[in-house]
Amino acid sequence: MHSSPSTSSLWRPWTPITQQANSMRIVEARGNRVRDADGNWYLDGVSGVLNASCGHGHPRLIEAASRQFRQLVHYDPMVSSHDPAETLTARLAEILPGELNETVLLNSGSEATEAAVRIALQYWRNIGEDRNRVITFEAAYHGTTYLAQQLSGLPFTVSEWVPPFPIDHVALPAAARAMRTEESADALVARFARALEAGPPAAAVMVEPLLGLGGCVVLPAGFLARLRTLCDQHGALLILDEVFCGFGRTGRMFGFDHDGITPDIVTMSKGISGGYLPLAAVTVTSSIKETFVREPVVQGLRYGHTTGGHAVAAAVANTVLDIMADEKLVENSATQGAALLDGLRKLESSPLITDVRGLGLVVAVETDSPESGAAITAAAVEAGVMTRHERGVIRIAPPLTLTADDTAEAIEKFGGAVDAVAS
């Protein structure tokens, strides 16, 4: 028996089952736009799955994948390395600061979280210290595999199972719209200081440079630098989750670049391959990797996946780095992001809008209620702009290839959607 479109056999994640029948179907994507099955084109304000940083259908990425498909699709990473992976990890070592030189390649951000936490906890065992406590934001989102869910205190990703090690969650001291002040920075640093001081010595602190699913919260300027200092004082490793922020999303290559710091471990995915193929990376300092000669079972990393560091995905990622440099996409993210934020901030005069905030090409429009957020998002689709709504916060994160005309169009059409719902 074959299912009709109204009784789809596809089980979509994060979507109520009752809303899955007869939903929008995207059939084509070009540049910064996508087309549905009815022939309507939309400005892509969510970059596919927040990962299409180079836009859709980029000919250089398609050619890079095609060329690598013809030469070598993939080979067992436990048996052999290959040129695309070796080249990519060398280039990551060049663009990441300090001693962040050692990279394991995986498939997804959730896998990167799993690997990063395993590496951090094993590091302490390798050097003979009994540390296994991890500190994160309560509003953190680090993925949906077992360990990744344990790190989140969000209601829709919190785990129902007992944590395998102690995890402390730090709550924001104020609402998201009040988090960009010096007072909020002081209060937030104080909360992390208390978390580090309480209980046994922490193994690691893991945070996002900008809280994505946790409300699209722009953290106070200088917070990461102060957190780096706190971690150094307490001997804890600092893990930065750059899955969403990395590769130009915030107007710098990495979110932590805004504060000029170097984490001990960094996780990456989404923009690393422009969304063309699944890929993720975890990069650690050389001093962390060197301790794994003392790992008791394999004297190396006891974690990996069949398609981790897939040769075609790595080849595409190398071309993504080329495109980002050639097309100045990090700079464009900063320029167009500032223009988008400035244009959308005019909406704060609407009774439906309580805050507009952003960093680079990620802008959040916070509404007075989830109902308003849902209505505005639907009206924006009708106007021709795709956005992403989460619990009253509408996130706009277009491809980094966004043009000035695209930015003006997004501001006009989204503003019209707000006005339509308000009236």
Secondary structure by P-SEA (a helix, b strand, c coil): ccccccccccccccccccccccccccccccccccccccccccccccccccccccccccaaaaaaaaaaaaccccccccccccaaaaaaaaaaaaaccccccbbbbbccaaaaaaaaaaaaaaaaaaacccccbbbbbccccccccaaaaaaccccccccccccccbbbbbcccccccccccaaaaaaaaaaaaaaaaccccccbbbbbcccccccccccccaaaaaaaaaaaaabbbbbbccccccccccccccccccccccccbbbbcccccccccccccccccaaaaaacccccccccccccccccccaaaaaaaaaaaaaaaaaaaaaaaaaaaaaaaaaacccccccccccccccccbbbbbcccaaaaaaaaaaaaaacbbbbbcccbbbbbccccccaaaaaaaaaaaaaaaaaaac
